[in-house]
Amino acid sequence: MPKDAPPDSLWAKRLTVIFGTEEWKSRFYGESKKADLFGEGQGSIVKIAGMDDILVFFLERLRSIFSKIVERPLILENSRHTPMYALCFAAGNPRGAPTAVKIASHLTRS
């Protein structure tokens, strides 16, 4: 996601489909005011959410849909230890969810 401005409309539509809501706009982007030489503020929309904030929002969305989720997803990093992906797991069947999440939690810890 761009840092200095909200994503363009096509990318924004894709994010809305992925998250299932437009709430990501207010959670990830906010107004930043910078004073110029004359003390007048110019506002711009900038990204205020980091990777952890985005992951928390995504897990909230999963919790709202599925019976149970793995609370601590597996973070996959590149060779420089920069996070690239978060492997999340969610179970929809209320009867099988506790067992499925228990197994998935064990796998994400190792």
C-alpha positions as CSV (number, residue, x, y, z in Angstrom):
1,M,0.0,0.0,0.0
2,P,1.4,3.5,-0.8
3,K,2.7,5.5,2.1
4,D,2.1,9.1,0.7
5,A,-1.4,8.7,-0.6
6,P,-4.3,6.3,-0.6
7,P,-4.2,3.6,-3.3
8,D,-5.8,4.3,-6.6
9,S,-9.5,3.3,-7.1
10,L,-8.8,-0.1,-8.7
11,W,-6.4,-1.1,-5.9
12,A,-8.8,0.3,-3.3
13,K,-11.6,-1.8,-4.7
14,R,-9.5,-4.9,-4.5
15,L,-8.6,-4.2,-0.9
16,T,-12.3,-3.7,-0.1
17,V,-13.0,-7.1,-1.6
18,I,-10.2,-8.7,0.4
19,F,-11.2,-7.2,3.7
20,G,-14.9,-7.3,3.0
21,T,-15.4,-3.7,4.2
22,E,-14.3,-0.2,3.4
23,E,-13.3,0.3,7.1
24,W,-9.6,-0.3,6.1
25,K,-9.5,3.2,4.6
26,S,-10.0,4.8,8.0
27,R,-7.9,2.3,9.9
28,F,-4.9,2.5,7.5
29,Y,-4.9,6.1,6.3
30,G,-5.2,9.4,8.1
31,E,-4.7,13.1,7.5
32,S,-1.3,14.6,8.1
33,K,-0.9,18.3,8.4
34,K,2.4,20.0,7.7
35,A,3.0,23.7,8.3
36,D,4.6,25.6,5.5
37,L,6.9,28.6,5.7
38,F,4.0,30.9,6.6
39,G,2.5,28.6,9.3
40,E,-0.4,27.5,7.2
41,G,-1.1,23.8,7.3
42,Q,-1.5,21.7,4.2
43,G,-3.3,18.4,4.8
44,S,-2.6,15.2,2.9
45,I,-3.7,11.6,3.4
46,V,-0.9,9.3,4.4
47,K,-0.6,5.7,5.6
48,I,-0.7,5.5,9.4
49,A,-0.8,1.7,9.7
50,G,2.1,-0.6,10.0
51,M,2.3,-4.3,9.3
52,D,1.1,-5.2,12.8
53,D,-1.9,-2.9,12.5
54,I,-2.9,-4.4,9.2
55,L,-2.5,-7.9,10.6
56,V,-4.7,-7.0,13.7
57,F,-7.4,-5.7,11.4
58,F,-7.2,-8.8,9.2
59,L,-7.5,-11.1,12.2
60,E,-10.5,-9.0,13.5
61,R,-12.2,-9.6,10.1
62,L,-11.5,-13.3,10.3
63,R,-12.9,-13.5,13.8
64,S,-16.1,-11.8,12.6
65,I,-16.7,-14.5,10.0
66,F,-15.3,-17.8,11.3
67,S,-16.0,-19.8,14.5
68,K,-12.4,-19.8,15.6
69,I,-9.0,-18.6,14.4
70,V,-5.3,-19.1,15.2
71,E,-4.6,-16.0,17.3
72,R,-0.8,-15.9,16.4
73,P,-0.4,-16.6,12.7
74,L,3.0,-17.7,11.3
75,I,4.9,-14.8,9.9
76,L,7.0,-15.8,6.9
77,E,10.1,-13.7,6.3
78,N,12.6,-13.3,3.5
79,S,16.4,-13.8,3.9
80,R,16.7,-10.3,5.4
81,H,14.1,-11.2,8.1
82,T,11.6,-8.7,6.6
83,P,8.0,-10.0,7.0
84,M,6.5,-11.0,3.7
85,Y,3.4,-13.1,4.5
86,A,1.3,-14.0,7.5
87,L,0.0,-17.5,7.4
88,C,-3.5,-17.3,9.0
89,F,-5.8,-20.2,9.8
90,A,-9.6,-20.0,10.5
91,A,-12.1,-22.7,11.0
92,G,-15.8,-22.3,10.1
93,N,-17.4,-25.5,11.6
94,P,-18.3,-24.7,15.2
95,R,-17.9,-28.4,16.2
96,G,-14.6,-29.0,14.6
97,A,-13.1,-25.6,15.1
98,P,-11.4,-26.1,18.5
99,T,-9.6,-29.3,17.3
100,A,-8.6,-27.8,13.9
101,V,-7.3,-24.6,15.5
102,K,-5.4,-26.6,18.1
103,I,-3.6,-28.5,15.3
104,A,-3.0,-25.4,13.3
105,S,-1.6,-23.5,16.3
106,H,0.8,-26.3,16.9
107,L,2.0,-26.1,13.3
108,T,2.4,-22.3,13.4
109,R,4.6,-22.5,16.5
110,S,7.2,-24.8,15.0
